[in-house]
Amino acid sequence: MNGQYRQRELESTLKRAAAQFPAIVLTGPRQSGKTTLLRHLYSETHGYVTLDDPQVRQLALSDPKLFLEQYPPPIIIDEIQYAPSLLPYLKIAIDRQRQGKGLFLLTGSQQFPLMQGVTESLAGRTAVLTLLPMSWREILSDVEATSLTGQRLAAGWLRGSFPELVVNPDADNQLWYAGYLQTYLERDVRSLRQVGDLGEFQNFLQALAARNGQLLKLSEISRDLGIAVNTVKAWLRILEASQQIFLLRPYHKNLGKRLIKSPKLYFIDLGLLCYLSGLRDAAHALQGPAAGALMETAIFGELLRNYSNQGKVPQLYFWRTSKGEEVDFIIETPDGLVAIEGKLTKTPSAPLAGTLEKLSDLFAADFKNGYLVCLTEQTIALTNKIEAVPFSWLIKQRF
């Protein structure tokens, strides 16, 4: 597959949306494959222009009407966040072709500022989709997924899931992530907020990597790095806006219990997390002190991509009491709650399902299923309500 296009799960969702809406906004981290996906599907029917080009961007900013004359629909417009003032003119063009579908296919890698402009200008006229780095379902064949070992899983954590690294297995992932940090992330940092010391921001990234999978404690990060809490908040927002991290909210349906209210922090790409953490060896990743958090993050990443590839808002939470009782993930489905816990073990046993079992009793009326995702090779019933399942089971699920 070296250098070849790899099919993305979002394709079918994107096609349906483009057949229904006049405009599509495709967001996602830099290098997640947004442009490649759109040009693969629509190169024969749509023109293409990128606002990464300074001259093109200047035209879009200074004379939007002339820009649209030179680049009429149907058109793919890359990096639309560089010219948000163009959005009202897209609305006018759409309203002139009320029956037109898929007229403007827009990409952007800064989610929050872009969404504000879209909400104000293109409400009701656009579908917003997110393309994240590749899921295990996209990376592996069915045979490879079925025979997925712990060693292969850990190697995948180190490699990461950005398409360029997946389709070019000979590429040096360490060099790639070094370049990614220096170019793409720093571009987002500079454009979203003026950060005087990018070295300090890199220290901030490494501090977050050390806290991946943990409750977010702003004051602790502020104290350890010697920066203001407001700066921590602003920098977190940059990473959220550029879709490098995700803050997972706690599940709060039972307000009678004393529950933790802080979110948990996860990096969306494990390769970037491993690079920032200094992990270079699969055996160390699988057996070292961060192994449990890496497994948990791998499960989270697959669940998040499950939703984004279907064009859905994640109904995904965690549960934790003030006593430290915790279930990694709770998924709200139409049929009830699905609870998932991750463990790095090949020999799952009933005691490992203790917290899942407690949760099933606490939310008995709403509880549907509980799963312990681990390194087992087959599904094993741990209790009447809880099963141990291999990671390959998770790859095949739809929620």
PyMOL commands that set and color helices and strands:
alter all, ss='L'
color gray80, all
select helices_A, chain A and resi 10-18+34-42+54-62+64-70+80-82+84-96+111-121+136-139+142-146+150-159+163-167+173-192+198-210+218-225+229-241+270-277+282-287+291-308+350-362+391-395
alter helices_A, ss='H'
color red, helices_A
select strands_A, chain A and resi 23-27+47-50+75-78+104-108+126-130+245-248+264-267+316-320+326-333+336-342+367-374+380-381+386-390
alter strands_A, ss='S'
color yellow, strands_A
deselect
rebuild
show_as cartoon
